[in-house]
């Protein structure tokens, strides 16, 4: 790799780790960085999925005590994550490179919108009454997990919104722990398929992963000093700029 690419990937991983620790939304920074480093879009997406997976796993393990005690609930969400993540990864594998290039701008733009409006949507859903029927509930969870296996950016916000819709009464920490567990299952299933199919660009992924780990540690220490709303606003602005840049690159 060129020295400039190494610096770009490490810096993106560092920034992604910091914003994930404070507000979430790392993939809005890390995936475009993979593209900027010269990786083909499908390879960039698969490599980015691997680079952010340790963060999901670490968060799930760290807060496992907050998970619901209902084994059936945990089994349902883990299976949805594993199966949906695998299905999404397979769909990515059969998506022609040219088509995925066309989809990159709306995927980044959609993830930015989800990140921007997710908290408001989640609050509105949480204010509802009654439980969702089992069939639609499972279909919704599976669809979100499939999206996560295919692209992944904004998955955490989507899962939190789904939890607010189908699981009334969960404390924020419990909902967040369930989100981390399900997101980990999606990541493990998708990344396993990507590795099996040889889609991972290892040197860029390792560089970004190193930056992400350091950024996650730094983010934890910076948490008292960097207001989450300011970080969220910066991520949203970056997502808008990157969406416009992707439109210029892939549509014109």
Residue pairs with C-beta under 8 A, 6 or more apart in sequence:
1 9
1 37
1 203
1 204
1 207
5 37
5 38
5 204
6 207
8 33
8 36
8 37
9 33
9 34
9 37
9 204
9 207
9 208
9 211
10 207
10 208
10 210
10 211
11 33
11 211
12 29
12 30
12 32
12 33
12 34
12 208
12 211
13 30
13 33
13 51
13 207
13 208
13 209
13 210
13 211
13 212
13 213
13 214
13 215
14 211
14 212
14 214
14 215
14 218
15 29
15 211
15 215
16 26
16 27
16 29
16 30
16 52
16 208
16 211
16 212
16 215
17 26
17 55
17 211
17 212
17 213
17 214
17 215
17 216
17 217
17 218
17 219
18 215
18 216
18 218
18 219
18 222
18 226
18 231
19 25
19 26
19 29
19 219
19 231
19 234
19 235
20 26
20 52
20 55
20 212
20 215
20 216
20 219
21 215
21 216
21 218
21 219
21 220
21 222
21 223
22 219
22 222
22 223
22 226
22 228
22 231
23 228
23 231
23 232
23 235
24 115
24 156
24 157
24 235
25 115
25 153
25 154
25 232
25 235
25 236
25 239
26 52
26 55
26 212
27 48
27 52
27 111
27 152
27 153
27 154
28 108
28 111
28 112
28 115
28 153
28 154
28 235
28 238
28 239
28 242
29 235
29 238
30 48
30 51
30 52
30 208
30 212
31 44
31 45
31 48
31 108
31 153
32 108
32 242
32 245
32 246
33 208
34 43
34 44
34 45
34 47
34 48
34 201
34 204
34 208
35 41
35 44
35 104
35 246
37 44
37 204
39 47
39 201
39 204
40 97
41 97
41 100
41 101
41 104
41 250
42 92
42 95
42 97
42 100
42 199
43 199
43 200
43 201
44 201
45 92
45 100
45 151
45 152
46 92
46 191
46 194
46 199
46 200
47 194
47 199
47 200
47 201
47 204
47 205
47 208
48 152
48 208
49 152
49 187
49 190
49 191
49 194
50 191
50 194
50 195
50 200
50 205
50 209
51 205
51 208
51 209
51 212
52 152
52 187
52 212
53 184
53 187
53 188
53 191
54 209
54 212
54 213
55 212
55 216
56 180
56 183
56 184
56 187
57 184
57 187
57 188
58 216
59 180
59 184
60 177
60 180
60 181
60 183
60 184
63 173
63 176
63 177
63 180
64 177
64 181
66 171
66 173
66 174
66 176
66 177
67 74
67 174
67 177
67 178
67 181
68 74
68 170
68 174
68 178
73 167
73 178
74 178
74 181
76 138
76 141
77 141
77 178
77 181
77 182
77 185
78 181
78 182
78 185
79 185
80 138
80 141
80 142
80 145
80 182
80 185
81 145
81 148
81 181
81 182
81 183
81 184
81 185
81 186
81 189
82 185
82 186
82 188
82 189
83 142
83 145
83 189
84 141
84 142
84 143
84 144
84 145
84 146
84 147
84 148
84 149
84 186
84 189
85 145
85 146
85 148
85 149
85 185
85 186
85 187
85 188
85 189
85 190
86 149
86 189
86 190
86 192
86 193
87 146
87 149
88 145
88 146
88 147
88 148
88 149
88 150
88 151
88 186
88 190
89 149
89 150
89 189
89 190
89 193
89 194
90 149
90 193
91 146
91 149
91 150
92 100
92 149
92 150
92 151
93 193
93 197
93 199
95 103
101 250
102 250
102 251
104 246
104 250
105 243
105 246
105 247
105 250
105 251
107 151
107 153
108 153
108 239
108 242
108 243
108 246
109 239
109 240
109 243
109 246
110 154
111 151
111 153
111 154
111 239
112 154
112 236
112 239
112 240
112 242
112 243
114 154
114 157
114 158
115 154
115 157
115 232
115 235
115 236
115 239
116 236
116 239
118 154
118 157
118 158
118 160
118 161
119 157
121 161
122 157
122 160
122 161
122 164
123 164
125 161
125 164
125 165
126 164
126 168
128 165
128 168
129 168
130 168
131 137
131 166
131 167
131 168
132 140
132 165
132 166
137 166
140 162
140 165
140 166
141 162
141 166
141 182
144 155
144 158
144 159
144 162
145 182
145 185
145 186
147 155
147 158
148 155
148 158
148 159
148 183
148 186
148 187
148 190
149 186
149 189
149 190
152 186
152 187
152 190
155 183
155 186
156 179
156 183
159 178
159 179
159 182
159 183
160 175
160 176
160 179
163 170
163 175
163 178
163 179
164 170
164 175
167 175
167 178
170 178
191 200
194 200
